[in-house]
């Protein structure tokens, strides 16, 4: 299989993690947005100006603590290879 430009060593920290599909909510008040762990597409909150212009994803797959985000395309492309698990969308407390 040909190399995929989106793979940059993520297996070291993503393999076997559980993700849930949910609306994007920033991890910290200091953060404005996040990026997909693979393709680097931007995630932002639905109420942001950028989201109203269609400049970012407003939902995707997040680790249960909402620290890491993966867009839908990349989640489906890498789910099996990285053994990504699908869990409940209920947020864990930090």
C-alpha positions as CSV (number, residue, x, y, z in Angstrom):
1,X,0.0,0.0,0.0
2,X,1.3,3.5,-0.9
3,X,2.2,5.9,1.9
4,X,-0.5,8.2,3.0
5,X,0.7,11.8,3.6
6,X,-1.7,12.0,6.6
7,X,0.3,9.5,8.6
8,X,3.0,11.2,10.6
9,X,3.7,8.9,13.5
10,X,0.2,9.0,15.1
11,X,0.4,5.3,15.9
12,X,2.5,6.2,18.8
13,X,-0.3,8.0,20.6
14,X,-3.6,7.1,18.9
15,X,-3.5,3.3,18.6
16,X,-6.4,1.7,20.5
17,X,-7.9,5.0,21.8
18,X,-11.6,5.3,22.2
19,X,-13.4,8.1,20.3
20,X,-17.0,9.3,20.2
21,X,-18.8,11.3,17.5
22,X,-19.8,14.7,18.9
23,X,-20.1,18.4,18.3
24,X,-16.8,20.2,18.7
25,X,-16.3,22.0,22.0
26,X,-12.9,23.5,22.6
27,X,-10.8,21.7,25.2
28,X,-9.7,24.9,27.0
29,X,-10.9,28.5,27.1
30,X,-7.5,29.5,25.8
31,X,-7.9,27.4,22.6
32,X,-9.8,28.8,19.7
33,X,-9.9,25.6,17.6
34,X,-8.4,22.2,17.1
35,X,-7.1,20.2,14.1
36,X,-7.7,16.7,12.8
37,X,-4.9,14.4,14.0
38,X,-4.4,13.2,10.4
39,X,-5.3,15.8,7.7
40,X,-5.0,18.9,9.9
41,X,-8.5,20.1,9.0
42,X,-9.7,22.7,11.4
43,X,-12.5,22.2,14.1
44,X,-14.3,25.1,15.6
45,X,-17.4,25.7,17.7
46,X,-20.7,26.1,15.8
47,X,-21.2,29.6,17.1
48,X,-17.8,30.9,15.8
49,X,-17.6,33.3,12.9
50,X,-15.4,30.8,11.0
51,X,-18.1,28.1,11.3
52,X,-20.8,30.3,9.9
53,X,-18.6,30.9,6.8
54,X,-18.0,27.1,6.5
55,X,-14.3,27.4,7.3
56,X,-14.1,24.5,9.7
57,X,-15.7,21.3,10.9
58,X,-18.2,21.6,13.8
59,X,-18.4,17.9,14.6
60,X,-16.2,14.9,14.3
61,X,-14.6,12.1,16.4
62,X,-13.0,13.1,19.7
63,X,-11.2,11.2,22.4
64,X,-13.5,10.8,25.5
65,X,-11.7,13.8,27.1
66,X,-12.1,15.8,23.9
67,X,-8.4,16.5,23.7
68,X,-7.8,14.9,20.3
69,X,-10.1,15.3,17.2
70,X,-10.3,13.3,14.0
71,X,-12.5,14.3,11.0
72,X,-15.1,11.9,9.7
73,X,-13.1,11.0,6.6
74,X,-9.9,10.3,8.4
75,X,-11.6,8.4,11.2
76,X,-13.1,6.0,8.7
77,X,-9.9,5.8,6.7
78,X,-7.7,4.9,9.8
79,X,-10.1,3.3,12.2
80,X,-9.2,-0.3,11.4
81,X,-5.4,0.3,11.0
82,X,-5.1,2.2,14.3
83,X,-7.7,0.0,16.1
84,X,-9.7,3.1,17.0
85,X,-12.6,2.3,19.2
86,X,-16.0,3.9,19.1
87,X,-17.5,4.8,22.5
88,X,-20.4,6.8,24.0
89,X,-20.6,10.5,23.1
90,X,-21.0,11.3,26.8
91,X,-18.2,13.7,27.8
92,X,-15.8,12.7,30.5
93,X,-14.9,15.3,33.1
94,X,-11.4,16.8,33.0
